[in-house]
Amino acid sequence: MPTPISGGCFCGAVRYTVTGEPSLAAHCHCRDCQKAHGGGHASGFLAPKESVNVTGEVKFFDSKGVAATQSAADFARRAARPL
């Protein structure tokens, strides 16, 4: 995956840039991710924390997943849309 990687929320209130090389990219097919993203899966990647820059107000919450495991989500606070 070429770096830098940049993106953000649908409304534009939150933006991110990743300058480090991702260590993992994956699709999650759990029911929580399907509901949160309105599709059959959610895509994501892991990168070193020090290589991630986020601007805007992000709301973070933990929830108990369908499989009784801990899951977390980041949301743009203004529009409550997943990042």
C-alpha positions as CSV (number, residue, x, y, z in Angstrom):
1,M,0.0,0.0,0.0
2,P,1.6,3.3,-1.0
3,T,2.0,6.0,1.7
4,P,1.0,8.6,2.6
5,I,-2.6,7.5,3.0
6,S,-5.2,10.1,3.6
7,G,-9.0,10.2,4.1
8,G,-11.7,11.2,6.5
9,C,-15.4,11.2,7.3
10,F,-18.2,11.8,4.8
11,C,-19.0,15.4,6.1
12,G,-15.3,16.4,6.1
13,A,-15.2,17.4,9.8
14,V,-12.4,14.8,10.5
15,R,-9.4,14.1,8.3
16,Y,-6.5,11.8,8.7
17,T,-3.1,11.2,7.1
18,V,-0.9,8.1,7.7
19,T,2.7,8.3,6.7
20,G,3.9,4.9,8.0
21,E,3.6,1.7,6.2
22,P,0.5,-0.3,7.3
23,S,1.3,-3.6,9.1
24,L,-2.0,-5.2,8.4
25,A,-5.0,-4.6,6.1
26,A,-8.2,-6.7,6.5
27,H,-11.9,-7.0,6.0
28,C,-14.2,-7.8,9.0
29,H,-17.4,-9.6,8.4
30,C,-18.8,-9.6,11.9
31,R,-22.4,-8.4,12.4
32,D,-21.4,-5.2,14.2
33,C,-19.2,-4.1,11.3
34,Q,-21.9,-5.0,8.8
35,K,-24.4,-2.8,10.6
36,A,-22.0,0.1,11.2
37,H,-21.0,0.2,7.5
38,G,-24.2,-0.8,5.8
39,G,-22.6,-3.7,3.9
40,G,-21.2,-7.1,4.0
41,H,-17.9,-6.1,5.7
42,A,-15.8,-3.2,7.0
43,S,-12.3,-2.6,5.7
44,G,-9.5,-1.3,7.8
45,F,-5.7,-1.3,8.4
46,L,-3.2,-1.0,11.2
47,A,-0.3,1.5,11.1
48,P,2.2,2.7,13.7
49,K,0.5,5.3,16.0
50,E,3.2,7.8,15.6
51,S,2.6,7.9,11.8
52,V,-1.1,8.8,12.1
53,N,-2.2,12.4,12.2
54,V,-6.0,13.2,12.8
55,T,-7.6,16.6,12.7
56,G,-11.2,17.3,13.8
57,E,-13.2,16.1,16.8
58,V,-13.5,12.3,17.0
59,K,-15.9,10.5,19.3
60,F,-14.8,7.1,20.5
61,F,-16.8,4.3,22.2
62,D,-16.5,0.7,23.3
63,S,-19.3,-1.8,22.9
64,K,-19.8,-5.5,23.5
65,G,-19.7,-7.2,20.1
66,V,-22.2,-9.9,18.9
67,A,-19.5,-12.6,19.6
68,A,-19.2,-11.2,23.2
69,T,-15.8,-9.7,22.4
70,Q,-14.8,-6.1,23.0
71,S,-15.1,-3.9,19.9
72,A,-14.4,-0.2,19.4
73,A,-15.4,2.4,16.9
74,D,-14.2,5.9,15.9
75,F,-16.9,8.3,14.7
76,A,-16.8,11.9,13.4
77,R,-18.6,13.6,16.3
78,R,-20.5,16.1,14.1
79,A,-22.3,13.6,11.8
80,A,-21.9,10.4,13.8
81,R,-20.4,8.7,10.7
82,P,-17.8,5.9,10.9
83,L,-14.2,6.7,10.0
